[in-house]
């Protein structure tokens, strides 16, 4: 698929219709193991050489050279930074080797078993197995998760792995996808590389069994000591839910709207019995599944199930209410845009991924931007009748399964009775909401005092007469989309250590304004194409909205009203759950490695409470934390300097006019000024620090954290330290993953401090089996010491610089890059300068500067050593 790309990028995919559903009982996990072995020795690439060659071409490991295994297919992915003959030739040769040239060298296979087990340990969520098996009891789906089974991965003979590869990796099951800058001779090279493959017919797909079994409804209990109690309602249909036309796309949008309207009704009527209603829709081998998950605060099973059943029946019988449907439209607009942005993250790659997904499920393909446009049109035109028909077709045409999970006590024997009794209730009629106005009034538009164009980066800076600053960056990468962002105050670095940013974010987002609380705002602006979010960053607070170009002024007005008239009275009652319960939900939905990351950040900052994990609030009390959050956030919201950033599909003049009529009409604000550095955080504790990891998990972490003084950080520069981190990570992967096989994703990263002096760190982190923490800690020390005996090589520099430059080049296409770069552009010139020199900064680094950085960071400095261990049983 030829597409004009900047710098000539080309994305290649080899789709193989072979996944875990094809495995025999003694092969569970083999499809995924084959995927790993493709990068560990093929006909033309000895073990480890393929990824090294790719990095020399600017292909980033994992980001640009990766693979994934699903139930029915495996996809191998290469994103080339250019379509030079050398790059294309190397990539095609590797994909040909994947097709029929994987060697399965015994020593490499034994090593890769350990890596797959490490991936299972670090990424697997333990409550998934019983749930899938209960939902699909008569299908292979329930016993064929792609990650496999530990016992099989440990012991499956090499011959059984080879047999799977030879049986299912056949030419008739393969599709080569190319998207980007395609030379005239590209098609001629395909038969040169792939033409010599033996033509052979693969076996038919195995019988996957029944997906729908006639249950209506069936109740299941799943003891899950790793999570809080929760309830899930599943709809499982046997029909394909695949887009083959614009009509199918419209029906899919209508079903999404109906499900979200169902969610809105649940949340409106949930109060404190039900929390966190989330709709999750997915495809399982082309079949549609939808779940509504609820988190319970205690043992209130009967009222919880009764309310859930009542609302489900009401939506089924009466259809989604107009108010809830309109609110669902408003909620779905930003979701559609975020999905398109993810697909366009790497333009050719996003299109290639979308094309592979369409091929794997037999769907019609649409380019991400075009599909977003069609979905936005379908959203605007959708009505209640279409949404009601979609809901009934989906939720009454298959199995309905009710699942209760958690750590149950002796009263659990009555839960099934409550679940089953709930479906006998008759729905109560829906009460229409009162009519509300949606007009926002402001004073006279502000005048522009200064306007400066930056031709190099293509953005404009302005100051209004009232002191408000504005930066505008037109960017049409994501059509019909604009983001308005307001930055103010000092963010989390101004906290006093008694609250967590989550409380402030939740209060501002949910409480609304004096004139219109959250629910009233949703109803007043129902169906309008804009959203609102609030974030607490290290250096500032941010209010933002993503919208269509036609709604920019409305979005600006809503944001401005939140700044000037935030709702403070009873704001805490809009919080959906306590910090303790939120911590329980986080533990339920996160992998062990994700949970460890929050605790690492906490420790790196000297146990400063600003970086504490969320379940810290179990100790200080929910009411105190929410009250502290209110007093902390509202003063800067009303009084601090304001800096507005508008990025997206809008002209500079139109953006300035919308900002002038809203933000420019506010009362005078102090002008932005260069920010002084805040006081230093407490120094991390010296020597080893052992954290007892409270999740019941076998995952440990070995961590070395090098604190970098400000003077050294400033002298070396972020580019140099990022490259050093990338080189360290290369050596970590070689040692810990490829040699030992004990860590699936060892990481080294540089964090530049924004909280204060001494907050910059270079951190090496290796998730591993908790019994190997000491061993890997020793290995990390050895890797650091290696930089003295084996200085950074030119090849290591080239691989790291090319990969980092490629990543920045891709990122500059997207709104979020410019929102970060231009936020607070007047008082923080460093961000703009950083954006200006990003790519050339990496290209100009010489190997001596990186060696010097290694000497400064590792020479004589003693890091903080963390050994994160699981809970003792």
C-alpha positions, -999 to 999 in steps of 0.1 A, spaced: 0 0 0 20 30 -12 17 61 11 38 93 10 57 94 43 82 119 56 118 107 54 106 77 34 94 53 61 82 18 53 64 -5 76 64 -43 69 42 -70 85 42 -107 80 8 -121 91 7 -158 98 -27 -174 104 -13 -196 131 -20 -189 168 -26 -206 201 -60 -220 191 -40 -244 168 -20 -259 197 -25 -295 210 -28 -300 247 10 -307 250 18 -276 229 0 -249 249 23 -219 246 43 -232 216 28 -206 191 42 -178 213 75 -197 218 79 -199 180 74 -161 178 102 -157 203 125 -181 185 122 -160 153 145 -135 169 169 -161 182 185 -177 152 174 -181 116 190 -191 84 207 -157 78 207 -142 113 225 -159 142 210 -154 176 210 -118 186 222 -105 153 188 -96 138 179 -70 164 215 -55 164 213 -51 126 179 -34 129 192 -10 156 220 1 133 194 11 107 174 32 133 149 5 141 140 6 178 138 -27 196 102 -35 207 89 -2 193 98 -9 157 109 -46 157 84 -68 175 58 -95 171 26 -106 188 7 -139 191 -30 -142 193 -56 -170 193 -58 -173 156 -27 -155 142 9 -143 148 21 -110 134 58 -100 128 64 -63 127 92 -41 112 90 -3 109 119 10 88 129 47 92 136 48 54 131 27 23 167 25 13 176 -7 -5 198 -19 24 170 -15 49 144 -31 27 166 -60 17 175 -67 54 139 -66 65 126 -88 37 153 -114 43 144 -115 80 107 -120 72 115 -147 47 136 -164 74 106 -162 98 85 -179 72 106 -210 68 140 -205 82 138 -205 120 165 -228 133 154 -237 168 189 -241 180 186 -262 211 207 -239 234 187 -209 223 154 -227 228 164 -236 263 173 -200 270 141 -186 254 119 -209 276 132 -188 306 124 -155 288 88 -166 281 84 -177 317 97 -143 328 72 -126 305 44 -148 320 56 -139 355 58 -102 349 28 -95 327 2 -122 335 -29 -111 355 -38 -141 376 -75 -137 377 -80 -142 339 -78 -179 336 -109 -190 355 -129 -162 340 -122 -171 304 -127 -208 310 -161 -201 326 -172 -178 298 -162 -203 271 -166 -238 288 -171 -258 256 -146 -240 234 -108 -243 230 -107 -206 237 -109 -212 274 -77 -234 275 -56 -217 248 -44 -184 262 -14 -173 240 11 -170 268 7 -208 274 10 -231 303 41 -230 326 45 -268 327 43 -271 289 68 -242 283 93 -258 307 92 -292 293 78 -294 257 104 -312 235 120 -293 207 105 -317 182 70 -306 192 79 -270 187 93 -277 153 62 -298 144 39 -268 152 61 -245 130 62 -269 101 25 -278 103 11 -243 105 37 -219 89 27 -225 53 26 -201 24 -12 -203 21 -15 -189 57 8 -159 52 3 -124 40 30 -98 35 19 -62 42 39 -32 31 28 4 39 47 36 32 72 47 6 74 18 -19 100 20 -47 91 9 -82 112 -23 -79 97 -33 -45 72 -58 -60 100 -73 -81 120 -81 -49 92 -101 -33 94 -131 -57 132 -129 -55 131 -133 -17 100 -154 -11 97 -173 -45 118 -202 -35 95 -212 -6 81 -247 -10 45 -245 -21 25 -266 3 -10 -266 16 -16 -263 54 -42 -282 74 -77 -267 80 -83 -248 112 -92 -270 142 -127 -272 155 -128 -246 183 -160 -259 199 -191 -240 209 -188 -203 217 -225 -199 227 -239 -228 248 -275 -216 255 -269 -202 290 -293 -175 301 -281 -165 326 -255 -187 344 -238 -177 376 -201 -183 384 -180 -177 414 -143 -172 411 -122 -171 443 -95 -145 435 -74 -135 465 -54 -109 444 -83 -85 440 -112 -68 456 -147 -82 451 -162 -74 418 -191 -84 396 -190 -89 358 -220 -93 334 -209 -109 301 -228 -110 268 -213 -136 244 -227 -139 209 -220 -165 183 -223 -141 154 -195 -124 137 -193 -88 145 -171 -77 116 -171 -45 96 -176 -53 59 -194 -21 49 -203 14 61 -235 -1 75 -215 -25 97 -194 4 110 -226 24 118 -240 -6 137 -208 -10 156 -210 27 166 -246 23 177 -237 -7 198 -209 12 215 -233 40 222 -259 17 236 -233 0 259 -221 34 271 -256 46 277 -261 14 298 -230 23 317 -242 59 323 -275 46 338 -256 22 360 -234 50 373 -263 73 379 -281 48 400 -252 30 415 -245 54 445 -223 35 470 -234 0 462 -217 -1 428 -185 15 417 -165 17 385 -189 6 358 -168 0 327 -178 -14 293 -153 -37 276 -161 -48 240 -138 -72 221 -137 -97 194 -128 -134 200 -120 -150 167 -145 -127 150 -172 -132 177 -184 -103 198 -181 -102 236 -191 -74 259 -187 -71 296 -200 -47 322 -178 -49 353 -187 -35 387 -166 -32 418 -184 -39 452 -175 -20 483 -184 -48 507 -208 -77 510 -238 -60 493 -244 -86 467 -282 -86 467 -288 -48 462 -260 -48 437 -273 -75 415 -309 -63 418 -299 -28 406 -278 -42 378 -306 -66 366 -332 -38 368 -312 -14 346 -303 -41 321 -339 -50 317 -350 -14 313 -324 -7 286 -334 -40 269 -372 -32 270 -372 6 266 -339 13 249 -313 37 260 -328 70 273 -322 100 251 -303 118 278 -280 89 285 -275 83 248 -266 120 242 -241 118 272 -227 86 257 -221 105 224 -201 131 242 -181 104 260 -174 84 228 -160 113 207 -127 115 226 -124 77 226 -127 76 188 -100 102 185 -76 85 209 -80 53 190 -71 71 157 -42 88 174 -28 55 186 -31 41 151 -14 72 137 13 72 163 37 60 137 19 69 106 28 40 82 30 16 111 -4 26 124 -19 20 90 -1 -13 86 -14 -25 120 -49 -16 111 -46 -34 78 -32 -65 96 -61 -65 121 -86 -63 92 -70 -92 74 -68 -113 106 -106 -111 113 -118 -108 77 -129 -72 80 -129 -44 54 -99 -21 59 -101 16 63 -72 40 69 -72 52 106 -80 89 97 -107 79 72 -123 54 97 -122 81 124 -141 104 100 -167 78 92 -172 70 129 -176 107 138 -202 110 112 -220 79 124 -218 93 160 -234 126 150 -263 109 131 -270 80 155 -304 80 172 -321 61 200 -339 36 177 -307 24 161 -289 21 195 -319 2 210 -319 -23 181 -281 -28 184 -284 -34 222 -312 -59 219 -295 -78 190 -263 -81 210 -274 -86 245 -303 -111 238 -288 -131 210 -263 -153 229 -252 -163 263 -256 -141 294 -230 -149 320 -228 -134 355 -194 -137 373 -186 -128 409 -149 -128 419 -128 -118 448 -117 -131 482 -149 -145 496 -157 -152 533 -180 -176 550 -211 -158 537 -202 -164 501 -226 -194 499 -256 -170 495 -241 -150 466 -254 -173 438 -289 -170 452 -287 -132 451 -273 -133 416 -300 -155 402 -329 -138 421 -319 -104 407 -332 -112 372 -368 -117 384 -372 -79 391 -393 -58 368 -378 -25 356 -390 8 369 -399 35 344 -372 60 335 -376 96 348 -366 122 323 -340 147 335 -350 184 338 -342 207 310 -310 227 315 -294 256 297 -259 255 283 -250 291 277 -217 304 290 -213 342 293 -180 361 292 -170 398 290 -155 416 261 -129 397 241 -93 404 252 -69 422 230 -36 407 218 -6 428 231 22 407 215 23 381 187 55 363 177 57 336 150 83 309 152 89 298 116 112 270 125 87 250 146 56 266 130 38 279 161 27 313 174 30 328 208 7 356 221 0 377 252 -34 390 259 -40 423 277 -51 405 309 -18 387 312 -29 353 298 -3 337 275 -12 316 244 7 292 221 -9 279 189 4 250 167 -17 241 136 -13 204 130 -35 184 106 -22 149 113 -54 140 132 -81 156 110 -111 173 127 -94 173 161 -81 202 183 -68 201 218 -70 231 242 -48 229 272 -45 253 302 -13 252 324 -11 269 357 4 266 392 32 244 404 16 210 403 26 182 426 58 199 437 37 223 457 20 196 477 26 194 514 29 156 515 -6 148 529 -25 142 497 -23 124 464 -29 142 430 -57 116 423 -80 133 448 -76 167 431 -80 153 396 -111 134 406 -127 164 424 -121 189 396 -132 165 369 -164 153 387 -175 183 408 -179 208 379 -185 245 385 -206 267 408 -232 270 381 -231 235 368 -219 203 385 -206 173 365 -240 156 359 -256 189 349 -227 197 326 -231 163 309 -268 169 304 -265 205 293 -238 197 267 -250 162 258 -241 152 223 -215 180 220 -181 171 206 -157 180 234 -145 165 267 -127 178 299 -99 164 319 -76 176 347 -41 164 355 -16 171 382 20 171 368 52 177 386 56 212 373 20 224 368 -17 217 368 -34 211 335 -70 215 324 -76 203 288 -102 194 263 -102 176 229 -129 186 204 -138 193 168 -128 226 153 -164 238 155 -165 233 193 -132 250 201 -148 281 215 -173 261 236 -144 240 250 -124 272 258 -155 286 276 -160 254 297 -124 254 307 -124 291 316 -155 286 338 -138 258 357 -109 281 363 -130 310 376 -159 293 394 -149 258 405 -174 239 426 -160 237 461 -190 229 482 -194 192 489 -169 184 462 -158 153 480 -191 136 475 -183 133 438 -154 110 446 -166 75 435 -146 56 461 -121 59 489 -83 57 483 -83 23 500 -108 9 475 -91 26 446 -59 8 456 -78 -25 456 -91 -18 421 -56 -9 409 -43 -41 423 -70 -60 405 -64 -44 371 -26 -41 371 2 -66 365 28 -72 392 54 -51 373 30 -22 369 23 -22 406 60 -23 415 66 8 394 46 31 417 66 19 447 99 24 429 90 60 422 81 65 458 114 52 470 135 71 445 121 103 459 132 96 494 97 83 504 83 117 497 45 114 500 39 132 468 51 100 450 33 76 473 13 47 459 -24 53 461 -31 28 489 -12 52 512 -45 68 518 -58 38 537 -35 52 565 -42 89 565 -80 88 559 -101 96 529 -119 127 542 -86 144 552 -70 137 519 -100 150 499 -102 182 520 -65 188 516 -69 184 478 -96 210 477 -77 236 496 -46 229 476 -60 232 441 -85 260 441 -63 289 450 -39 285 420 -69 277 398 -83 312 404 -52 332 408 -21 317 391 -7 328 357 -24 310 328 -7 297 298 -29 282 270 -18 258 243 -40 250 213 -28 223 189 -46 206 161 -67 210 129 -73 248 132 -59 280 118 -38 302 140 -62 331 137 -93 310 145 -76 297 176 -65 332 188 -101 345 183 -116 316 204 -90 321 232 -95 359 231 -133 356 236 -129 333 266 -96 333 283 -88 368 271 -120 381 287 -111 368 322 -100 391 350 -64 401 349 -39 374 358 -2 380 368 20 373 337 40 341 335 75 345 349 105 322 348 101 296 376 125 293 404 136 258 414 118 245 444 135 231 475 152 197 471 134 166 480 147 144 508 177 124 497 171 87 491 181 64 519 217 52 515 224 15 510 201 -13 502 164 -7 507 142 -37 508 105 -33 501 80 -60 510 58 -61 479 22 -65 491 8 -81 459 8 -119 460 32 -124 432 64 -142 424 79 -110 408 109 -94 424 129 -64 412 166 -57 413 171 -19 409 201 4 409 192 42 409 220 67 403 212 102 415 227 128 392 235 162 406 220 192 388 254 205 377 263 173 360 228 169 345 229 204 330 265 200 317 258 167 300 224 175 287 193 153 285 202 140 250 235 125 262 220 109 293 191 94 272 217 78 249 237 65 279 205 50 292 198 33 259 234 19 257 230 6 293 197 -10 284 213 -28 254 239 -43 277 212 -52 302 192 -71 275 223 -89 263 232 -100 299 200 -105 317 176 -116 290 197 -131 262 224 -147 285 205 -155 317 169 -156 305 158 -142 338 142 -109 329 118 -104 301 120 -66 299 150 -51 318 149 -13 315 173 16 320 159 51 318 169 87 326 145 109 344 151 146 344 140 161 377 112 187 377 103 184 413 135 199 425 173 198 427 188 164 429 157 147 415 174 134 383 181 97 382 195 71 359 177 39 369 184 3 360 155 -21 368 153 -58 362 120 -76 370 127 -112 378 118 -143 399 120 -131 435 145 -159 443 170 -144 418 169 -108 431 203 -110 447 218 -126 416 204 -100 393 215 -71 416 251 -85 413 247 -86 375 235 -50 374 266 -39 393 287 -59 368 270 -41 339 278 -7 355 314 -17 361 318 -28 325 317 8 313 352 13 329 368 -18 312 347 -17 280 339 19 271 309 28 249 316 17 214 308 36 182 284 8 172 265 11 206 264 49 201 250 46 165 224 21 175 212 41 205 212 75 186 194 62 155 167 46 176 161 77 198 161 100 168 136 77 150 113 78 181 113 116 182 107 119 145 76 98 148 64 117 179 66 151 163 36 142 141 12 139 170 -6 166 191 6 152 224 43 159 215 36 196 208 13 199 238 43 188 260 68 209 241 48 241 240 31 239 274 44 269 294 64 281 264 70 317 276 83 310 311 101 278 302 121 284 270 139 251 276 110 231 263 108 249 230 145 248 226 144 211 233 118 205 206 139 226 182 170 205 186 156 171 194 166 151 163 198 170 154 208 167 191 210 129 188 227 130 154 255 153 166 265 133 197 300 118 195 311 87 214 335 106 236 307 126 251 287 94 260 319 78 275 324 110 296 288 108 307 293 72 319 323 83 338 305 111 355 274 90 364 291 57 373 326 68 384 326 68 422 289 76 427 271 51 449 236 43 438 206 35 459 201 -3 457 165 -16 459 155 -52 462 117 -55 458 104 -87 470 69 -103 471 48 -106 501 61 -133 525 36 -162 526 
